[in-house]
Amino acid sequence: MNSPVVKTFGDERIAAGEVCIVVDLSECTGMDSTFMGTLAGMASRLTASQGGVLQIAGSNDRNHRSLEDLGLDFLMEINPPSAIWHGKEEMIRGRLQVSMPAGSVGQIQRARHVLDAHLLLSEMNDKNAREFDDVVTLLKSELTGKEKLAENDQSK
């Protein structure tokens, strides 16, 4: 549910020229593969376009292990002790404002987002490719089905 919003925010900040984006996971009790794929995509785009870095703040042991298990610790800095924000997290969190995105993501866009996240994870390494092979096949099939339904609805 959160990953399309995170992706949109990341894309906007990258387009604005940001070289360091920090994602605070302190309130995150667990991440699914779609969210981790979204983070990986953001880290890849940030590195490629600006030579920048995605930093993860407040990652608990479980989330840290999940990111490492997929090999994402090579794409992003997880709880970096030398980050300029290190030791100032509570002050920064206190200054943040909640921003709700305009509109919602449609079924086809959501399905495409989930597929893209899993494709990116699969491209990271052979282990991920094997782990997500069946998921990617299923997601491609679901997306094709949703697109065909939408085409049929539009032609009526």
N, C-alpha and C positions, 0 to 999 in steps of 0.2 A: 504493500500500500504506500509506503514512503519512498520507494526507490524512484518512481517517475519524478517526484518533486525534487529529490536530491539531484537527479540527472539534469533536470531543467536548470536548477540553481547553479550547478557546476558548469554547465555549458554557458550560461550567462556570464559567470565570473571569468571563465577562460577567455570568452570573446572580449571581455572588458580589459584583458591584459594581466590578470592576476597571475602571479608566479608561485604562490603558496596558498593552498586551500586547506583548511583544517576542518575535519569532521569529528564532532564530539560524540562519542559513544557511551558517555557516562550513564545515560538513562536507558541504554539498549541492553535488554536482558538476553537477546539472542538474535542472530542474523540468518536469513535464508540465503540460498545460493543466488537468487535474483539480486538481492541487495549487495552481496559481495561482488557479483559481476558488474553491478552499477558502479561500485567504488573502483574496481579494476579499470573500467572504461574511462572513468574520470581521471584516474591517475595516468593512464596511457595518453589521453588527449592533452593533459596538462604538461606532461613531459615532452611530448612531440611538438606541441605548438609554442611553448615558451621556455622549454628546458626547466620547467618548474617541478614542484613536488606536492604530493598529497600527503598530509600528515593526519594521523589518527590520534585523537586525545581521549583519555578516559576509558580506554579499552580494558575490560576485565580479562581475567585469564581465559575464560571460555571463548570470548570473541577473538582474542589474540591467537589462540590455538586454531580457531576456525579459519582465520586469515592465513596463518602459516600453513595449514594443511592443504590449502589450494595454491600455495606458492605466491601469495600476494604480498608477502613481506618483502619481496624483491622489487615490487612496484611502488611501495609507499612506506613511509616512516611511521611505525607504530609506537606510540608513547615515547617520542624522541626526547631524551633528557636535555639536549642542548637547544631545543626549540625556544624561540623568543618569548613564547607564551607560557613556557613551563614555570610553574609556581604561581601563576596569575590566573589560573583557570576559574576559580570562584568569582573573582572580580569581573572577568570577561563574561561569564555566564550571567551575572547580575545585570549586565548592560544590554544583553541581547533582547530583541523584541520578536515576538511570534509574528510570522508573516504567512498568511494563507494564500495558496496559489489560486489564480482565477480559473474557474471552470474545472471540469473533471476530465479524466482520461477515458476515452471510449474503449470498448471491448477490443477492437482491432489494434488500436495503439498500445493497449496494455499487453496484448498477446505478443505483439512485435517487440515490445520492450523486454518482456520475459525471455523471449527467444534470443534476442541480441545479447542479453546478459550471459546466457548459457553458452552461446557460441563463443563469446570472448573468453570465458573461463576455459572452454574446451581448447582454444588456441594457445593457452598459456603453457601447457605441458601435456605429455602423453598420458599421465595419470588422470588428469582432469578430462581429457578426451574420452578415455575409456569409461570413466565414472559417469559422464553426462551424455554418452552416446544415445542411450534409449530415451532420455529426457528430451534431447534435441530433436530426435525423430518424432516423438509425440507432440512436441510444441510446434514443429513445422506442420504436421498434419492438422492440428487444431487451428492454427493460423489460416491455413488454406481453406478449411471448412468455414471459418468466420468470414473470410473474404468472399467466398462464393455465396454465402447467405446474404451478405450486404449487397452484392451485385444483383442477386435475384430480387431483393427488396427494392432496389433502385429502378429495375426494369419494369416493375409493376405499375 
